[in-house]
Amino acid sequence: MKKYIITFLLTLIVFFILGGVFGTLVFLPEMKSWYEAFPDSVRETPDFISGFIVGLIQLIGAIILIDKLKIDNLKSGAIFGLIYSVALWLIIDLQMVSTTYIVTYRYVGLDALLSAVMGAAIGLVVTWSLKKYA
């Protein structure tokens, strides 16, 4: 149980750091333009609680999958995290493209790129931590 708690906390720190940087530099400005274009449909500021829950689901899923798949090589962990994160966010983003006029393919590509970076970092940290604290 200790390895899961430590892994979760370390991964959460990485998630907050990268999420904060990407959010401030990319996502918040993008969402501001959505709000300006569709003020009756888009929040002026994102709901932190629902975003945090999505992040927790992603992190917990990565920890469980990397552990159950017995990924213990850092490169493999980073690659798994990259694929897992990009696939997850492509599903979400492309669903939004198919149902709204707000999300564009340009945004989907940008989100996929940033999700790849974040996913690789998360996969690397999870793999390292699970191996170190096993």
TORTOR-929422 format. One record per residue (C-alpha): residue in three letters; x, y, z. Coordinates in steps of 0.1 Angstrom, whole numbers, padded with zeros to 4 digits, always signed. Example, Ala and Ser with C-alpha at 12.3 -4.5 7.8 and 13.67 -1.06 7.14 Angstrom:
2
ALA+0123-0045+0078
SER+0137-0011+0071
END
This chain:
134
MET+0000+0000+0000
LYS+0029+0023+0008
LYS+0042+0021-0028
TYR+0008+0032-0041
ILE+0005+0062-0018
ILE+0040+0074-0025
THR+0036+0069-0062
PHE+0003+0087-0062
LEU+0017+0117-0043
LEU+0048+0120-0065
THR+0027+0117-0096
LEU+0003+0143-0083
ILE+0031+0167-0079
VAL+0042+0162-0115
PHE+0006+0165-0126
PHE+0002+0198-0108
ILE+0035+0213-0121
LEU+0029+0203-0157
GLY-0008+0210-0155
GLY-0001+0244-0140
VAL+0024+0254-0167
PHE+0003+0240-0196
GLY-0029+0254-0181
THR-0015+0289-0177
LEU+0003+0291-0210
VAL-0021+0273-0233
PHE-0054+0260-0220
LEU-0066+0291-0200
PRO-0060+0315-0229
GLU-0078+0290-0253
MET-0107+0287-0229
LYS-0109+0325-0226
SER-0114+0327-0263
TRP-0142+0301-0261
TYR-0159+0321-0233
GLU-0157+0353-0254
ALA-0172+0335-0284
PHE-0198+0315-0264
PRO-0205+0333-0231
ASP-0238+0315-0225
SER-0222+0280-0230
VAL-0187+0282-0217
ARG-0176+0291-0181
GLU-0155+0322-0177
THR-0132+0301-0154
PRO-0130+0263-0155
ASP-0145+0243-0127
PHE-0115+0232-0106
ILE-0133+0203-0089
SER-0144+0185-0120
GLY-0110+0191-0136
PHE-0093+0178-0105
ILE-0115+0147-0105
VAL-0106+0140-0142
GLY-0069+0143-0133
LEU-0073+0119-0104
ILE-0090+0093-0126
GLN-0062+0096-0151
LEU-0035+0093-0125
ILE-0051+0064-0106
GLY-0057+0046-0139
ALA-0021+0050-0149
ILE-0008+0037-0116
ILE-0031+0007-0116
LEU-0024-0001-0153
ILE+0014+0003-0151
ASP+0015-0019-0119
LYS-0009-0046-0133
LEU+0009-0047-0167
LYS+0042-0051-0147
ILE+0059-0023-0166
ASP+0092-0017-0148
ASN+0114-0002-0175
LEU+0114+0036-0175
LYS+0113+0039-0213
SER+0084+0015-0214
GLY+0066+0034-0186
ALA+0071+0067-0205
ILE+0058+0053-0237
PHE+0028+0037-0220
GLY+0020+0069-0202
LEU+0023+0088-0235
ILE-0001+0065-0254
TYR-0025+0062-0224
SER-0028+0100-0220
VAL-0030+0108-0257
ALA-0057+0082-0263
LEU-0077+0093-0233
TRP-0077+0130-0244
LEU-0082+0123-0281
ILE-0114+0104-0271
ILE-0126+0133-0250
ASP-0115+0161-0275
LEU-0128+0144-0306
GLN-0162+0138-0289
MET-0163+0175-0282
VAL-0154+0183-0319
SER-0183+0160-0330
THR-0208+0177-0307
THR-0199+0214-0306
TYR-0185+0242-0327
ILE-0162+0253-0299
VAL-0134+0227-0300
THR-0113+0227-0332
TYR-0090+0202-0347
ARG-0062+0226-0340
TYR-0070+0225-0303
VAL-0072+0186-0305
GLY-0037+0185-0320
LEU-0023+0209-0294
ASP-0040+0190-0266
ALA-0026+0157-0279
LEU+0009+0171-0280
LEU+0007+0184-0245
SER-0010+0152-0233
ALA+0019+0133-0248
VAL+0044+0152-0227
MET+0024+0150-0196
GLY+0016+0113-0201
ALA+0052+0104-0207
ALA+0063+0123-0175
ILE+0035+0106-0155
GLY+0044+0071-0169
LEU+0080+0077-0161
VAL+0074+0088-0125
VAL+0049+0060-0119
THR+0072+0034-0132
TRP+0102+0047-0113
SER+0082+0051-0080
LEU+0065+0017-0082
LYS+0099+0000-0088
LYS+0117+0020-0061
TYR+0091+0015-0034
ALA+0080-0021-0043
END
